[in-house]
Amino acid sequence: MSNEFPIDSHITPPKKVGRGAPPKYPFKLLGMEQSFFVPRTEADTPAVLLRRMELAAGRVTRLTGWKFVCKPWEQGVRVWRIE
């Protein structure tokens, strides 16, 4: 057997780091019946932005059990926490 990869003892593993970038949208900061607005950019159609926010809200719902409503609003989408 080769000693190409020596085995070490008593080396502390690195601390666990968070799961990537901080959240883009403030879902977890919302209280009951509070909302936030996401403006539409030129790159997004209204339907694409609405779908993106519905998917993001669904992820947070699976993690927290909270319920959200996403609706087209002016030139973007407004997201409310309802439960």
C-alpha positions as CSV (number, residue, x, y, z in Angstrom):
1,M,0.0,0.0,0.0
2,S,1.3,3.4,-1.0
3,N,1.8,6.3,1.5
4,E,0.9,8.9,-1.1
5,F,-1.9,10.2,1.2
6,P,-0.7,10.3,4.8
7,I,-3.3,10.0,7.6
8,D,-3.3,12.8,10.2
9,S,-4.9,12.9,13.6
10,H,-6.1,15.7,15.9
11,I,-6.8,18.2,13.1
12,T,-10.0,20.1,13.8
13,P,-12.4,20.3,10.8
14,P,-13.4,23.8,9.7
15,K,-16.6,25.3,11.1
16,K,-19.7,24.9,9.0
17,V,-20.4,27.9,6.9
18,G,-23.9,29.2,5.9
19,R,-25.7,27.9,2.9
20,G,-24.6,30.3,0.2
21,A,-25.6,33.9,-0.4
22,P,-28.0,35.8,2.0
23,P,-31.7,35.7,1.0
24,K,-32.6,38.1,-1.9
25,Y,-36.2,38.6,-0.7
26,P,-37.3,39.5,2.9
27,F,-39.8,36.6,3.3
28,K,-38.6,35.7,6.8
29,L,-38.8,39.3,8.0
30,L,-42.5,39.6,7.3
31,G,-45.0,39.7,10.1
32,M,-48.6,38.7,9.6
33,E,-50.4,40.8,6.9
34,Q,-47.2,42.6,6.0
35,S,-46.0,42.8,2.4
36,F,-43.0,43.8,0.2
37,F,-42.9,44.9,-3.4
38,V,-40.5,43.6,-6.2
39,P,-40.3,45.9,-9.2
40,R,-40.2,44.4,-12.6
41,T,-37.1,44.9,-14.7
42,E,-36.9,45.2,-18.5
43,A,-35.6,41.7,-18.6
44,D,-38.7,40.2,-16.9
45,T,-42.2,39.9,-18.3
46,P,-45.0,40.3,-15.7
47,A,-45.7,36.6,-15.9
48,V,-42.1,35.6,-15.4
49,L,-41.6,37.8,-12.3
50,L,-44.9,36.6,-10.8
51,R,-43.9,32.9,-11.3
52,R,-40.4,33.6,-9.8
53,M,-42.0,35.1,-6.7
54,E,-44.5,32.3,-6.4
55,L,-41.7,29.7,-6.5
56,A,-39.6,31.6,-4.0
57,A,-42.6,31.9,-1.7
58,G,-43.2,28.2,-2.0
59,R,-39.7,27.4,-0.9
60,V,-40.1,29.5,2.2
61,T,-43.5,27.9,2.9
62,R,-42.0,24.5,2.8
63,L,-39.3,25.6,5.3
64,T,-41.5,27.6,7.7
65,G,-45.1,26.6,7.1
66,W,-46.0,30.2,6.5
67,K,-48.4,31.1,3.7
68,F,-47.9,33.9,1.1
69,V,-49.9,35.5,-1.6
70,C,-48.2,37.0,-4.7
71,K,-50.1,39.4,-7.0
72,P,-49.2,41.6,-9.9
73,W,-49.0,45.1,-8.5
74,E,-48.3,48.3,-10.5
75,Q,-45.0,47.6,-12.3
76,G,-44.1,44.5,-10.4
77,V,-45.3,42.0,-7.9
78,R,-46.4,42.4,-4.3
79,V,-46.0,39.6,-1.8
80,W,-48.1,39.3,1.4
81,R,-47.7,36.9,4.3
82,I,-51.2,35.7,5.2
83,E,-50.5,32.9,7.7
